Amino acid sequence: MTFVQDLEAKFSHLKDVAEGDLHSLVLKLEAVFNRVHLAVVSDGLKQAVSSDIHAALEHVAVVADDVRAKADVAVAVVDEADSAFDAVVEKTAPKASDK
């Protein structure tokens, strides 16, 4: 896989998994990459800019994974609190036989 193909694959993957502001950032980075790739400039400049964009995409992937992990933890905490609340309600709710 060439460097350009690798970069295009990263764009594709991140566009599928990123949401909100991260998705917008990926789209903007892709637009910059496409403009540079199509521009009539030296291959050295194209490679340098592409390399910087690649590094930025790697950082976006790390941030996205971190956000996803924190969201998973928050969901687990909410689920645990919900279960604890349900257990308390079940213990304290009057039973049909008590009426």
Contacts in CASP RR format, 6 or more apart in sequence:
PFRMAT RR
TARGET T0000
AUTHOR 0000-0000-0000
METHOD contacts of the structure
MODEL  1
MTFVQDLEAKFSHLKDVAEGDLHSLVLKLEAVFNRVHLAVVSDGLKQAVS
SDIHAALEHVAVVADDVRAKADVAVAVVDEADSAFDAVVEKTAPKASDK
1 9 0 8 1.000
3 47 0 8 1.000
3 50 0 8 1.000
3 54 0 8 1.000
4 37 0 8 1.000
4 50 0 8 1.000
6 54 0 8 1.000
7 33 0 8 1.000
7 50 0 8 1.000
7 53 0 8 1.000
7 54 0 8 1.000
7 57 0 8 1.000
10 54 0 8 1.000
10 57 0 8 1.000
10 58 0 8 1.000
10 61 0 8 1.000
11 26 0 8 1.000
11 29 0 8 1.000
11 30 0 8 1.000
11 33 0 8 1.000
11 57 0 8 1.000
14 22 0 8 1.000
14 23 0 8 1.000
14 26 0 8 1.000
14 57 0 8 1.000
14 60 0 8 1.000
14 61 0 8 1.000
14 64 0 8 1.000
15 23 0 8 1.000
15 26 0 8 1.000
15 27 0 8 1.000
15 30 0 8 1.000
17 64 0 8 1.000
18 25 0 8 1.000
18 26 0 8 1.000
18 60 0 8 1.000
18 64 0 8 1.000
22 60 0 8 1.000
22 63 0 8 1.000
22 64 0 8 1.000
22 67 0 8 1.000
25 60 0 8 1.000
26 57 0 8 1.000
26 60 0 8 1.000
29 53 0 8 1.000
29 56 0 8 1.000
29 57 0 8 1.000
29 60 0 8 1.000
32 49 0 8 1.000
32 53 0 8 1.000
33 49 0 8 1.000
33 50 0 8 1.000
33 53 0 8 1.000
36 45 0 8 1.000
36 46 0 8 1.000
36 49 0 8 1.000
36 50 0 8 1.000
37 46 0 8 1.000
37 50 0 8 1.000
39 46 0 8 1.000
END
